[in-house]
Amino acid sequence: MEEAKGVVKLVALAKFKEGLSESEIEQLIKGYANLVNLIDPMESFHWGKDVSIENMHQGFTHIFESTFNSTEGVAEYVAHPAHVDFANLFFSHVDKFLVFYYKPTTVRV
């Protein structure tokens, strides 16, 4: 197995609070996506909604994935004022949130 050099991925799951409109959720997602334009080590952002038929989502409805250039880049992202401001806004609109950072590993068989 080969760990990716430098690259760090963030996967986050969210359940938005009851009563938020789709428009409000869309604005929050656009704000999250815009962080890629404001924080250099954040290289990409993707998101989606749960479409599973297995009902194993444990109440989470949305997934977010970001790629960073290094663990140092993650630290810069976490401390960046744009991230701090956005996180304070975002967290006020979610019931549940789970974050996982990892270094992708390629398996060669």
GIGILIN-V593898 format. One record per residue. N is the residue number from 1. RES is the residue in one small letter. D_CENTER is the distance of its C-alpha to the mean C-alpha in Angstrom with 1 decimal. Layout:
{{N RES D_CENTER} {N RES D_CENTER}}
This chain:
{{1 m 25.3} {2 e 23.9} {3 e 20.8} {4 a 19.1} {5 k 20.5} {6 g 18.2} {7 v 15.0} {8 v 12.0} {9 k 9.0} {10 l 5.7} {11 v 5.1} {12 a 4.3} {13 l 7.3} {14 a 8.9} {15 k 12.6} {16 f 13.7} {17 k 17.2} {18 e 20.3} {19 g 21.9} {20 l 19.1} {21 s 20.2} {22 e 18.4} {23 s 19.0} {24 e 17.4} {25 i 14.2} {26 e 14.4} {27 q 15.0} {28 l 11.9} {29 i 9.8} {30 k 12.1} {31 g 11.7} {32 y 7.9} {33 a 9.1} {34 n 12.0} {35 l 10.6} {36 v 11.2} {37 n 14.7} {38 l 15.1} {39 i 13.8} {40 d 15.7} {41 p 14.0} {42 m 10.7} {43 e 12.2} {44 s 10.1} {45 f 7.4} {46 h 7.8} {47 w 7.6} {48 g 10.4} {49 k 12.5} {50 d 14.3} {51 v 17.6} {52 s 18.9} {53 i 22.6} {54 e 22.5} {55 n 21.2} {56 m 19.3} {57 h 16.1} {58 q 17.4} {59 g 16.7} {60 f 13.0} {61 t 12.9} {62 h 9.5} {63 i 6.9} {64 f 3.7} {65 e 4.5} {66 s 5.5} {67 t 9.1} {68 f 11.2} {69 n 14.9} {70 s 15.7} {71 t 15.3} {72 e 17.1} {73 g 14.6} {74 v 11.9} {75 a 14.6} {76 e 15.2} {77 y 11.7} {78 v 11.7} {79 a 15.3} {80 h 15.2} {81 p 16.7} {82 a 14.5} {83 h 11.4} {84 v 13.7} {85 d 15.1} {86 f 12.0} {87 a 10.7} {88 n 14.2} {89 l 14.4} {90 f 11.2} {91 f 12.3} {92 s 15.7} {93 h 14.7} {94 v 13.2} {95 d 15.4} {96 k 13.2} {97 f 9.8} {98 l 9.1} {99 v 7.2} {100 f 8.7} {101 y 9.4} {102 y 12.2} {103 k 14.7} {104 p 15.4} {105 t 19.0} {106 t 21.3} {107 v 24.1} {108 r 27.3} {109 v 30.0}}
